[in-house]
Amino acid sequence: MLLKTFGWSFAITALGLVAAVIYGGWEAFGVVAILSVLEISLSFDNAVVNAGILKKMNAFWQKIFLTVGVLIAVFGMRLVFPVVIVAITAKIGPIEAVDLSFNQPDRYQQLVTDAHPAIAAFGGMFLLMIFLDFIFEDRDIQWLRWIERPLAKLGKVDMLSVCIALIVLLVSAMTFATQAHQHGGAHADKAETVLLAGIAGLITYLIVGGLSGFFENKLEEEEERDHEVEEEARKSGKKVSAIVLSGKAAFFMFLYLEVLDASFSFDGVIGAFAITNNIVLMALGLGIGAMYVRSLTVYLVRQGTLDDYVYLEHGAHYAIGALSVILLVTIQYQINEIITGLVGVVLIGWSFWSSVRRNKALEAGGGDDNSGSKAEVPSGV
């Protein structure tokens, strides 16, 4: 079962890591491995969401999502999107960006370095909004309760995450401008670019979130209609299994899942810029990670159950928050890419360990994680 489901992912992993060693040696191998782990970690909750919705679709739409969806997610967002980001920020054509990365790496590196403040501001704001919206939401299951409980109460204030993100952006832009002025104003003209790029990242997040909400509402409307048809069919004694979530409902579900995939691809691709600026390594690492996410989605659907490690979603979002801070810091200061990658891996590993402890405690005591029973695990602390 595992080999059948993850076989292609294993094969792509082997090919990708060999290609990394050939391209850039063992350092490139390490970067690609870290990017793969981060992509899987940051998109784990996406796979769970995909599985929860995909199991309601008929076989035809499941096949469409797992074939066409793979092309969009792996080749579109993970391979093309990083090139587009570099091309836009460096003001060159996508083909020229790829050509420079292979044939003139020094020139390419200089262009990316010059464009990095804009990329970091855009990505930092996008990732920060994902983290803030997660941390300000009141949840039944909480990991680091001493942080999440008070923040969930603050989250009841409308637009708080947007206000905080804008304040962080203003502070980052002003700090960058001040540092540039003190060093002779060499980058003073880029302070405005940082501000505009950050606002663009915020707007992009709001648009993606709005589209996700739109398709989710459409999906709910179609589900209600299908349930009405199902109920009428049941009353008349007709077979109802073929009615559930076909037609327009399945089509809107497919669109909704693609928007979700795009939004999760944003955080993976943008977070990758905090680890490396190399398009080749980025494509290899994110491509490997995306294949595992798809395989995990198929596995969860075929098993008919969702994962029990409830804190992994929290760990992934804390990793997103850490990457957002790192990206904003790298506007002015350089941070080693290995350290950046390990921060996310540590947070994911910590959340996995906490989930295992919680499951063992619940099995032993039979209590609920947030019920205050003796079986409650002091998660994360």
PLY file of the C-alpha trace (Angstrom):
ply
format ascii 1.0
element vertex 381
property float x
property float y
property float z
element edge 380
property int vertex1
property int vertex2
end_header
0.00 0.00 0.00
2.72 2.47 0.99
4.93 1.58 -1.96
2.01 1.82 -4.38
0.95 5.22 -3.03
4.38 6.77 -2.47
6.31 4.96 -5.23
6.45 7.95 -7.57
7.43 10.23 -4.69
10.31 7.92 -3.72
11.50 7.84 -7.33
11.31 11.63 -7.74
13.17 12.04 -4.43
16.04 9.83 -5.58
16.30 11.58 -8.94
16.04 15.03 -7.36
18.73 14.42 -4.75
21.10 12.90 -7.32
20.51 15.90 -9.57
21.26 18.21 -6.62
24.60 16.51 -5.94
25.54 16.68 -9.63
24.50 20.32 -9.84
26.03 21.72 -6.65
27.63 18.99 -4.54
26.66 17.94 -1.03
25.78 21.47 0.05
23.12 21.54 -2.67
22.01 18.08 -1.50
21.43 19.48 2.01
19.53 22.53 0.75
17.23 20.41 -1.44
16.61 17.98 1.42
15.68 20.84 3.78
13.41 22.43 1.18
11.67 19.08 0.65
11.05 18.60 4.36
9.80 22.17 4.77
7.46 21.88 1.78
5.97 18.67 3.18
5.68 20.18 6.65
4.15 23.47 5.54
1.70 21.70 3.22
0.78 18.85 5.57
-2.44 20.50 6.69
-3.24 21.14 3.03
-3.03 17.41 2.35
-5.38 16.74 5.27
-7.86 19.34 3.99
-7.57 17.95 0.46
-8.26 14.42 1.71
-11.26 15.53 3.75
-12.88 17.17 0.71
-11.59 14.82 -1.99
-13.23 11.77 -0.41
-16.64 13.39 -1.05
-15.99 13.64 -4.80
-16.73 10.96 -7.36
-13.96 8.93 -8.97
-13.81 11.12 -12.09
-13.17 14.36 -10.21
-10.73 12.67 -7.85
-8.73 11.57 -10.90
-8.89 15.09 -12.38
-7.60 16.62 -9.16
-4.79 14.10 -8.77
-3.63 14.47 -12.40
-4.36 17.98 -13.64
-3.91 19.24 -10.09
-0.42 17.73 -9.93
0.58 19.55 -13.12
-0.68 22.86 -11.75
0.80 22.40 -8.27
4.18 20.88 -9.13
5.07 22.37 -12.49
3.06 25.58 -12.29
3.46 26.86 -8.75
6.67 25.11 -7.66
8.70 25.37 -10.87
7.38 28.36 -12.81
6.32 30.66 -9.98
9.83 31.10 -8.44
11.16 32.07 -11.88
8.33 34.58 -12.32
9.07 36.15 -8.92
12.76 36.60 -9.78
11.90 37.91 -13.27
9.47 40.52 -11.94
11.62 41.75 -9.07
14.81 41.81 -11.18
12.90 43.32 -14.15
14.06 40.70 -16.64
12.27 38.10 -18.77
11.53 34.61 -17.32
13.63 32.91 -20.03
16.49 35.30 -19.35
16.24 34.57 -15.62
16.58 30.82 -16.23
19.39 31.36 -18.74
21.33 33.56 -16.31
20.90 31.06 -13.45
22.61 28.38 -15.56
25.10 30.30 -17.70
25.91 33.43 -15.71
25.43 32.46 -12.05
27.42 35.45 -10.76
25.25 37.91 -12.70
22.11 36.07 -11.68
23.18 36.05 -8.04
23.75 39.81 -8.19
20.29 40.41 -9.68
18.64 38.26 -7.04
20.64 39.97 -4.28
19.53 43.37 -5.55
15.93 42.16 -5.75
16.01 40.35 -2.39
14.62 43.23 -0.27
11.50 43.32 -2.45
11.15 39.50 -2.45
11.67 39.36 1.32
9.13 42.13 1.98
6.51 40.54 -0.29
7.06 37.03 1.08
7.47 38.13 4.69
4.13 39.92 4.66
2.32 37.06 2.92
3.64 34.48 5.38
3.09 36.77 8.36
-0.60 37.12 7.45
-0.98 33.33 7.26
0.57 32.98 10.71
-1.39 35.85 12.30
-4.74 34.66 10.99
-3.97 31.20 12.35
-2.74 32.31 15.76
-5.62 34.77 16.33
-8.29 32.14 15.64
-9.99 30.50 18.61
-9.41 26.74 18.33
-10.72 23.74 20.24
-7.26 22.15 20.20
-4.35 24.36 21.26
-0.69 23.46 21.30
1.20 26.21 23.18
-1.77 27.26 25.30
0.03 30.00 27.22
0.49 31.79 23.88
-2.58 30.72 21.95
-5.29 31.34 24.56
-4.62 35.08 25.10
-3.97 35.63 21.39
-7.26 33.94 20.50
-9.04 36.46 22.73
-7.24 39.35 21.03
-8.21 37.86 17.68
-11.82 38.86 18.28
-10.80 42.42 17.33
-11.66 42.93 13.66
-8.75 43.32 11.20
-6.18 42.98 13.99
-3.89 40.77 11.90
-3.91 43.31 9.03
-3.10 46.18 11.41
-0.22 44.28 13.03
1.16 43.24 9.64
1.10 46.85 8.40
2.84 48.05 11.56
5.56 45.41 11.09
5.95 46.47 7.46
6.27 50.16 8.36
8.88 49.38 11.02
10.83 47.19 8.56
10.74 49.83 5.81
11.72 52.66 8.17
14.55 50.59 9.65
15.81 49.75 6.17
15.63 53.42 5.13
17.45 54.55 8.29
20.22 51.99 7.83
20.59 52.99 4.16
20.82 56.67 5.07
23.47 55.99 7.71
25.56 54.09 5.16
25.50 56.81 2.54
22.05 56.15 1.08
23.19 53.41 -1.29
19.87 51.61 -0.87
17.70 54.57 0.07
15.71 54.25 -3.15
14.82 50.66 -2.22
13.07 51.62 1.02
10.03 52.62 -1.03
10.31 49.36 -2.98
10.25 47.41 0.28
7.11 49.23 1.38
5.33 48.68 -1.95
6.38 45.03 -2.15
5.13 44.41 1.39
1.77 45.98 0.56
1.63 43.82 -2.58
2.22 40.72 -0.42
-0.61 41.75 1.90
-2.97 42.39 -1.02
-2.04 39.04 -2.59
-2.89 37.24 0.63
-6.25 39.02 0.89
-7.09 38.17 -2.73
-6.17 34.50 -2.32
-8.14 34.34 0.93
-11.10 36.04 -0.73
-11.11 33.59 -3.63
-10.87 30.65 -1.23
-13.82 32.03 0.73
-15.81 32.59 -2.47
-15.33 29.03 -3.68
-15.99 27.67 -0.20
-19.34 29.49 -0.10
-20.19 28.20 -3.57
-19.26 24.71 -2.44
-21.55 24.96 0.61
-24.41 26.15 -1.58
-23.95 23.25 -3.98
-23.71 20.77 -1.11
-27.00 22.05 0.30
-28.67 21.58 -3.08
-27.25 18.07 -3.43
-28.48 17.20 0.07
-31.97 18.37 -0.90
-31.89 16.19 -4.02
-30.57 13.31 -1.95
-33.38 13.69 0.57
-36.03 13.79 -2.17
-34.52 10.70 -3.78
-34.50 8.88 -0.46
-38.16 9.69 0.15
-39.08 8.38 -3.30
-37.04 5.22 -2.76
-34.45 5.97 -5.42
-30.74 5.15 -5.14
-28.85 8.16 -3.78
-25.19 7.11 -3.85
-24.65 8.43 -7.37
-26.17 11.84 -6.61
-23.78 13.04 -3.93
-21.36 15.77 -5.02
-21.33 15.34 -8.75
-21.81 17.93 -11.46
-21.45 21.59 -10.47
-20.79 20.76 -6.81
-17.78 18.65 -7.73
-16.62 21.30 -10.22
-16.72 24.05 -7.58
-15.00 21.70 -5.16
-12.23 21.17 -7.73
-11.82 24.95 -8.20
-11.81 25.45 -4.45
-9.10 22.84 -3.96
-6.97 24.43 -6.69
-7.22 27.83 -4.98
-6.24 26.22 -1.68
-3.31 24.52 -3.39
-2.20 27.84 -4.85
-2.33 29.54 -1.46
-0.30 26.79 0.21
2.12 26.87 -2.72
2.68 30.58 -2.04
3.95 29.97 1.48
6.20 27.11 0.36
7.71 29.01 -2.58
8.09 32.28 -0.72
9.48 30.54 2.34
12.04 28.86 0.09
13.53 32.28 -0.71
14.52 32.48 2.96
16.66 29.37 2.41
18.08 29.81 -1.09
17.83 32.08 -4.13
18.89 29.33 -6.54
16.04 28.51 -8.94
17.32 25.00 -9.67
17.62 23.95 -6.02
14.29 25.59 -5.25
12.53 23.72 -8.05
14.08 20.38 -7.00
13.24 20.75 -3.32
9.72 22.11 -3.75
8.96 19.61 -6.52
9.95 16.67 -4.30
7.91 18.06 -1.42
4.86 18.66 -3.61
4.89 15.04 -4.81
4.83 13.79 -1.23
1.93 16.09 -0.40
-0.05 14.63 -3.29
0.87 11.08 -2.30
-0.16 11.82 1.28
-3.50 13.13 0.05
-4.12 9.90 -1.90
-3.04 7.82 1.09
-5.43 9.60 3.45
-8.31 9.24 0.98
-7.66 5.53 0.42
-7.29 4.83 4.12
-10.51 6.70 4.85
-9.09 8.41 7.92
-7.33 11.66 8.77
-4.05 11.92 10.62
-4.12 11.87 14.42
-1.13 14.15 14.93
-3.22 17.22 15.71
-0.36 19.60 16.58
1.39 19.26 13.21
-0.81 21.99 11.76
0.25 24.26 14.63
3.91 23.41 14.11
3.64 24.14 10.39
2.11 27.57 11.05
4.70 28.42 13.68
7.32 27.51 11.08
5.57 29.87 8.66
5.69 32.60 11.32
9.39 31.99 11.89
10.09 32.14 8.15
8.17 35.41 7.85
10.29 37.00 10.57
13.48 35.63 9.01
12.53 37.01 5.59
11.86 40.48 7.04
15.15 40.39 8.95
17.04 39.40 5.79
15.95 42.66 4.18
18.85 44.19 6.12
20.86 41.28 7.56
22.08 37.97 6.17
21.08 34.71 7.85
22.63 31.33 7.04
20.23 29.24 4.95
20.91 26.05 6.93
19.89 27.78 10.17
16.76 29.06 8.47
15.80 25.59 7.32
16.50 23.95 10.66
14.21 26.38 12.50
11.23 25.04 10.57
12.32 21.41 10.94
12.73 21.80 14.71
9.27 23.35 15.09
7.67 20.59 13.02
9.55 17.90 14.96
8.51 19.47 18.27
4.84 19.54 17.24
5.04 15.90 16.08
6.58 14.86 19.41
3.86 16.75 21.30
1.20 15.01 19.19
2.66 11.58 20.00
2.68 12.41 23.74
-0.92 13.60 23.52
-2.08 10.42 21.77
-0.33 8.18 24.29
-1.83 10.12 27.20
-5.32 9.93 25.71
-4.97 6.20 25.14
-3.86 5.71 28.75
-6.42 8.00 30.40
-9.23 8.24 27.89
-9.53 12.00 28.44
-9.84 14.86 25.99
-6.80 16.96 25.23
-8.46 20.22 26.23
-10.85 18.97 28.85
-8.57 19.48 31.81
-8.64 15.77 32.65
-5.75 13.81 34.10
-4.91 12.63 30.64
-4.19 16.16 29.46
-0.68 16.61 28.14
1.20 19.84 28.92
1.72 20.33 25.18
4.86 22.13 24.16
5.72 23.29 27.68
0 1
1 2
2 3
3 4
4 5
5 6
6 7
7 8
8 9
9 10
10 11
11 12
12 13
13 14
14 15
15 16
16 17
17 18
18 19
19 20
20 21
21 22
22 23
23 24
24 25
25 26
26 27
27 28
28 29
29 30
30 31
31 32
32 33
33 34
34 35
35 36
36 37
37 38
38 39
39 40
40 41
41 42
42 43
43 44
44 45
45 46
46 47
47 48
48 49
49 50
50 51
51 52
52 53
53 54
54 55
55 56
56 57
57 58
58 59
59 60
60 61
61 62
62 63
63 64
64 65
65 66
66 67
67 68
68 69
69 70
70 71
71 72
72 73
73 74
74 75
75 76
76 77
77 78
78 79
79 80
80 81
81 82
82 83
83 84
84 85
85 86
86 87
87 88
88 89
89 90
90 91
91 92
92 93
93 94
94 95
95 96
96 97
97 98
98 99
99 100
100 101
101 102
102 103
103 104
104 105
105 106
106 107
107 108
108 109
109 110
110 111
111 112
112 113
113 114
114 115
115 116
116 117
117 118
118 119
119 120
120 121
121 122
122 123
123 124
124 125
125 126
126 127
127 128
128 129
129 130
130 131
131 132
132 133
133 134
134 135
135 136
136 137
137 138
138 139
139 140
140 141
141 142
142 143
143 144
144 145
145 146
146 147
147 148
148 149
149 150
150 151
151 152
152 153
153 154
154 155
155 156
156 157
157 158
158 159
159 160
160 161
161 162
162 163
163 164
164 165
165 166
166 167
167 168
168 169
169 170
170 171
171 172
172 173
173 174
174 175
175 176
176 177
177 178
178 179
179 180
180 181
181 182
182 183
183 184
184 185
185 186
186 187
187 188
188 189
189 190
190 191
191 192
192 193
193 194
194 195
195 196
196 197
197 198
198 199
199 200
200 201
201 202
202 203
203 204
204 205
205 206
206 207
207 208
208 209
209 210
210 211
211 212
212 213
213 214
214 215
215 216
216 217
217 218
218 219
219 220
220 221
221 222
222 223
223 224
224 225
225 226
226 227
227 228
228 229
229 230
230 231
231 232
232 233
233 234
234 235
235 236
236 237
237 238
238 239
239 240
240 241
241 242
242 243
243 244
244 245
245 246
246 247
247 248
248 249
249 250
250 251
251 252
252 253
253 254
254 255
255 256
256 257
257 258
258 259
259 260
260 261
261 262
262 263
263 264
264 265
265 266
266 267
267 268
268 269
269 270
270 271
271 272
272 273
273 274
274 275
275 276
276 277
277 278
278 279
279 280
280 281
281 282
282 283
283 284
284 285
285 286
286 287
287 288
288 289
289 290
290 291
291 292
292 293
293 294
294 295
295 296
296 297
297 298
298 299
299 300
300 301
301 302
302 303
303 304
304 305
305 306
306 307
307 308
308 309
309 310
310 311
311 312
312 313
313 314
314 315
315 316
316 317
317 318
318 319
319 320
320 321
321 322
322 323
323 324
324 325
325 326
326 327
327 328
328 329
329 330
330 331
331 332
332 333
333 334
334 335
335 336
336 337
337 338
338 339
339 340
340 341
341 342
342 343
343 344
344 345
345 346
346 347
347 348
348 349
349 350
350 351
351 352
352 353
353 354
354 355
355 356
356 357
357 358
358 359
359 360
360 361
361 362
362 363
363 364
364 365
365 366
366 367
367 368
368 369
369 370
370 371
371 372
372 373
373 374
374 375
375 376
376 377
377 378
378 379
379 380
